[in-house]
Amino acid sequence: MPLADEFFFIAYDVQTGKLRLNARSAGLGLAGGLLGELVLHGNIDVANGTLTVVDGQAVPEDDLGYRILRQLGQGGMGSGW
């Protein structure tokens, strides 16, 4: 199961649909999980506090991963964030 999906099931009670964490913590955790998935698949690299999109890697299969990678790439990620 993808990292962000695992975090989702930790942060939300699927029975009631309510958050187990405050909204800010849940949002940051999900964002971190999504970025972590891109790191694990080799789409982005983090070194010395800089995030860089890695060219030539397979495009993420899931739509959200693809959108995040595309948005990062549009932000001039060649030089890093």
ChimeraX commands (.cxc) that place a marker at each C-alpha (Angstrom):
marker #1 position 0.00,0.00,0.00 radius 0.5
marker #1 position 1.40,3.43,-0.90 radius 0.5
marker #1 position 2.80,5.58,1.91 radius 0.5
marker #1 position 0.19,8.34,1.61 radius 0.5
marker #1 position -2.62,5.78,1.63 radius 0.5
marker #1 position -1.27,4.25,4.84 radius 0.5
marker #1 position -1.15,7.69,6.45 radius 0.5
marker #1 position -4.71,8.38,5.31 radius 0.5
marker #1 position -5.96,5.32,7.21 radius 0.5
marker #1 position -4.05,6.45,10.30 radius 0.5
marker #1 position -5.34,10.04,10.13 radius 0.5
marker #1 position -9.01,9.30,9.30 radius 0.5
marker #1 position -11.54,7.07,10.95 radius 0.5
marker #1 position -13.08,5.36,7.92 radius 0.5
marker #1 position -16.12,4.29,9.94 radius 0.5
marker #1 position -17.13,7.83,10.91 radius 0.5
marker #1 position -15.26,9.83,8.25 radius 0.5
marker #1 position -13.79,12.04,10.96 radius 0.5
marker #1 position -10.19,13.10,11.39 radius 0.5
marker #1 position -8.17,11.56,14.19 radius 0.5
marker #1 position -5.68,14.45,13.90 radius 0.5
marker #1 position -6.19,18.16,13.46 radius 0.5
marker #1 position -6.66,19.24,9.83 radius 0.5
marker #1 position -3.24,20.89,9.55 radius 0.5
marker #1 position -1.40,17.80,10.78 radius 0.5
marker #1 position -3.41,15.53,8.49 radius 0.5
marker #1 position -2.73,17.74,5.47 radius 0.5
marker #1 position 0.98,18.00,6.16 radius 0.5
marker #1 position 1.23,14.26,6.74 radius 0.5
marker #1 position -0.55,13.45,3.47 radius 0.5
marker #1 position 1.65,15.91,1.57 radius 0.5
marker #1 position 4.75,14.36,3.12 radius 0.5
marker #1 position 3.52,10.89,2.23 radius 0.5
marker #1 position 2.94,11.89,-1.40 radius 0.5
marker #1 position 6.39,13.47,-1.67 radius 0.5
marker #1 position 7.87,10.39,0.01 radius 0.5
marker #1 position 6.30,8.19,-2.66 radius 0.5
marker #1 position 7.91,10.32,-5.37 radius 0.5
marker #1 position 11.28,9.99,-3.61 radius 0.5
marker #1 position 10.92,6.21,-3.29 radius 0.5
marker #1 position 10.06,5.91,-7.00 radius 0.5
marker #1 position 13.06,8.06,-7.97 radius 0.5
marker #1 position 10.99,10.94,-9.39 radius 0.5
marker #1 position 12.41,13.53,-7.02 radius 0.5
marker #1 position 15.61,13.78,-5.03 radius 0.5
marker #1 position 16.20,15.59,-1.74 radius 0.5
marker #1 position 19.77,16.50,-0.84 radius 0.5
marker #1 position 21.17,19.22,1.39 radius 0.5
marker #1 position 17.70,20.68,1.93 radius 0.5
marker #1 position 16.99,20.97,-1.81 radius 0.5
marker #1 position 14.25,19.11,-3.67 radius 0.5
marker #1 position 14.98,18.37,-7.34 radius 0.5
marker #1 position 12.86,16.67,-10.01 radius 0.5
marker #1 position 14.80,13.77,-11.57 radius 0.5
marker #1 position 14.50,13.64,-15.36 radius 0.5
marker #1 position 14.09,10.37,-17.23 radius 0.5
marker #1 position 12.13,8.50,-14.58 radius 0.5
marker #1 position 8.83,6.75,-15.27 radius 0.5
marker #1 position 5.80,8.98,-14.77 radius 0.5
marker #1 position 3.81,8.10,-11.61 radius 0.5
marker #1 position 0.88,5.79,-12.36 radius 0.5
marker #1 position -1.52,7.59,-10.05 radius 0.5
marker #1 position -3.07,10.86,-11.15 radius 0.5
marker #1 position -2.21,12.77,-7.98 radius 0.5
marker #1 position 1.46,11.77,-8.10 radius 0.5
marker #1 position 1.57,12.82,-11.74 radius 0.5
marker #1 position -0.03,16.20,-10.94 radius 0.5
marker #1 position 2.36,16.88,-8.07 radius 0.5
marker #1 position 5.40,15.99,-10.17 radius 0.5
marker #1 position 4.14,18.17,-13.02 radius 0.5
marker #1 position 3.52,21.11,-10.67 radius 0.5
marker #1 position 7.00,20.76,-9.15 radius 0.5
marker #1 position 8.50,20.64,-12.64 radius 0.5
marker #1 position 6.70,23.83,-13.64 radius 0.5
marker #1 position 8.19,25.64,-10.68 radius 0.5
marker #1 position 11.67,25.65,-12.20 radius 0.5
marker #1 position 12.72,22.53,-10.32 radius 0.5
marker #1 position 15.78,21.95,-12.49 radius 0.5
marker #1 position 17.67,24.21,-10.10 radius 0.5
marker #1 position 15.91,22.77,-7.06 radius 0.5
marker #1 position 13.50,24.12,-4.48 radius 0.5
marker link #1:1,2 radius 0.2
marker link #1:2,3 radius 0.2
marker link #1:3,4 radius 0.2
marker link #1:4,5 radius 0.2
marker link #1:5,6 radius 0.2
marker link #1:6,7 radius 0.2
marker link #1:7,8 radius 0.2
marker link #1:8,9 radius 0.2
marker link #1:9,10 radius 0.2
marker link #1:10,11 radius 0.2
marker link #1:11,12 radius 0.2
marker link #1:12,13 radius 0.2
marker link #1:13,14 radius 0.2
marker link #1:14,15 radius 0.2
marker link #1:15,16 radius 0.2
marker link #1:16,17 radius 0.2
marker link #1:17,18 radius 0.2
marker link #1:18,19 radius 0.2
marker link #1:19,20 radius 0.2
marker link #1:20,21 radius 0.2
marker link #1:21,22 radius 0.2
marker link #1:22,23 radius 0.2
marker link #1:23,24 radius 0.2
marker link #1:24,25 radius 0.2
marker link #1:25,26 radius 0.2
marker link #1:26,27 radius 0.2
marker link #1:27,28 radius 0.2
marker link #1:28,29 radius 0.2
marker link #1:29,30 radius 0.2
marker link #1:30,31 radius 0.2
marker link #1:31,32 radius 0.2
marker link #1:32,33 radius 0.2
marker link #1:33,34 radius 0.2
marker link #1:34,35 radius 0.2
marker link #1:35,36 radius 0.2
marker link #1:36,37 radius 0.2
marker link #1:37,38 radius 0.2
marker link #1:38,39 radius 0.2
marker link #1:39,40 radius 0.2
marker link #1:40,41 radius 0.2
marker link #1:41,42 radius 0.2
marker link #1:42,43 radius 0.2
marker link #1:43,44 radius 0.2
marker link #1:44,45 radius 0.2
marker link #1:45,46 radius 0.2
marker link #1:46,47 radius 0.2
marker link #1:47,48 radius 0.2
marker link #1:48,49 radius 0.2
marker link #1:49,50 radius 0.2
marker link #1:50,51 radius 0.2
marker link #1:51,52 radius 0.2
marker link #1:52,53 radius 0.2
marker link #1:53,54 radius 0.2
marker link #1:54,55 radius 0.2
marker link #1:55,56 radius 0.2
marker link #1:56,57 radius 0.2
marker link #1:57,58 radius 0.2
marker link #1:58,59 radius 0.2
marker link #1:59,60 radius 0.2
marker link #1:60,61 radius 0.2
marker link #1:61,62 radius 0.2
marker link #1:62,63 radius 0.2
marker link #1:63,64 radius 0.2
marker link #1:64,65 radius 0.2
marker link #1:65,66 radius 0.2
marker link #1:66,67 radius 0.2
marker link #1:67,68 radius 0.2
marker link #1:68,69 radius 0.2
marker link #1:69,70 radius 0.2
marker link #1:70,71 radius 0.2
marker link #1:71,72 radius 0.2
marker link #1:72,73 radius 0.2
marker link #1:73,74 radius 0.2
marker link #1:74,75 radius 0.2
marker link #1:75,76 radius 0.2
marker link #1:76,77 radius 0.2
marker link #1:77,78 radius 0.2
marker link #1:78,79 radius 0.2
marker link #1:79,80 radius 0.2
marker link #1:80,81 radius 0.2
view
